[in-house]
Amino acid sequence: MERKHVIIADADLQRQRDFEKKIKAMHESRNAAPKALVDTFGCQQNVADSQHILGMLEAMGFTFTDRAEEADIIVLNTCAIRDHAEKRVFGNLGALTHTKRAHPEQIICLCGCMAQRPEVAEKVRKSYRHVDLVFGPQALWKFPELLMQVYTRRGRVFSIDDEHGRIAEGMPVVREGSIRAWVSIMYGCNNFCSYCIVPYVRGRERSREPEKILSEVRELVQAGYKEITLLGQNVNSYGKDLDTDWDFADLLSAIDEIEGDYLIRFMSSQPKDAGYKLFDTMARCVHVAKQLHLPVQSGCDRVLRAMNRPYDRAKYLDLITYARKVMPELVLTSDVIIGFPGETEAEAMETVALVKEVEFDALFTFIFSPRPGTPAAKLDDPVPRAEKQVWFDRLCQVQNEISARRHAAYVGKTLRVLVDGETDDSRWPLSGRTAGGRLVHLVGDRSAIGTYRHVTVTDSNTWALFGELT
C-alpha cells in the first residue's frame, strides 16, 4: 500500500471536526447535557483508542459518567484476543437491554477488535438489536460521522469494511490522569502468528511519521507527564514502511533528547525484530526505562514454528543474555502460552525449563484460547483442558517462586519510584512503580502522588514490593 494512501487527508479529518460541531450544536439547541460512558477491554492500544473516543465525545458536547443507567451514549471498546474477553463483552451487551428499555433514546455502540470480526458483527446484527452502532478500529477516526448517521437515520449503522487501515493525526484526546500517557507510534501487524487475530482486525503495519511522535511526546513532557508508553503491536518493526532510515532504536534516541523529568516505556516487542542496537540504545538513553517486555510464548522450537514465531530458543536466550549484559539492572517480563494445539507435556515442560533458566521478573501466562479465523483454530487439539491446566499450574508455581525471590532481593534497597495513586489498604495507602515497572505499595503522604520519590523497600511478596518514603 503506497504511503500517500496511508495518511488520512486533512480535509477528511476536518469533515469529522465539522460533524463534532454539528452534534454539539444539536445538543445545545435542545438544551441537553448529554452524558457518555466508555468501557474499555483489552490491551493498552485499546486504552489509547478510547482516549480518542473520549476526546471526540467531549468535542461533541458530552460529559462523562460511569453509570450506564444515566448515560445517553455507551461505547464498548472491545478486545478479540481471548475468548474470556469476548464473553464478558457479550454479557455486558446483554445487561444493557435493561438500560435501553428504561432509556429508549440511549445509543449503544460496539467498537474495537471484536467489532471488526464479521461473525461478531453478524451476531450483534441478529441477536443484539438494541446495539445502534458497530465499527472496527479502522473506522475509529470517523466516529463523529457514524454517530451523526445514527442520529439522523434513526437506524442501526455498521462500519466494518475490511480495510488496510490508515493513520489519522490530530484527533481529539482526553487522557485519563496527568501522570501516565500512551502514545501510539504505529498500528497494525504483519506477523500473522498462527494463534493471533490482530492482523485480521487491525490491518497491516503502518508507522507514524517521527516528527509527529516527537511533537506529541514533547507536548506531554511539557504538560508534566512523568511516564510515557510508546505503543505498537510490534514496536521493533517501527519505520519499515517509512521513506527514511529511521528504526525504533533511532526513534528512542530522538525522544531521549527531549529535556525533562520523565521515563519512556514501550510495548510490545517481537523477538524476531529485537537486536543489539535496540539494547545498546536502551542502555545509553537516560529517559528510557530499563524494562523489557519480550514475549517468548514457548520454550519449544517445534511449537514456536507451529505458532509462526520466526525465532528459536537459542536466539531468544542470546537476546536476553546481551540485554542483561549491557543493562545489568534490566527488569524482564514476557508472555507464555501453554497448551498450543498439538503441544505435548514434554514440550510444555521445555517452556517451564526456559522460565527457570531465564528467571523473568514476571510473566503474563495464558492457556491457549482458539480464535476463529486464525490458522491455529483449525488445528487438532487432542489434549483435554484439565491436563493443560496441570501444566499451566506448574508453570505458574515456578514463576511465582522466581518472582518472590527476585522481589525479596529488593528489601533494604532504596529505589526511585513514581508515586501514582492511592490504595484501599490503610497500612500502605499509596502505590507506585519503580523504573523497572515493579509495583510498590508504600507509606507516605498523598502529596507525593504524581512525583518521583525515593522509597526504602521494607518487605515484598510474589506480586509487589512494600516500602516507605525516605
Disulfide bonds with the S-S distance in Angstrom:
none
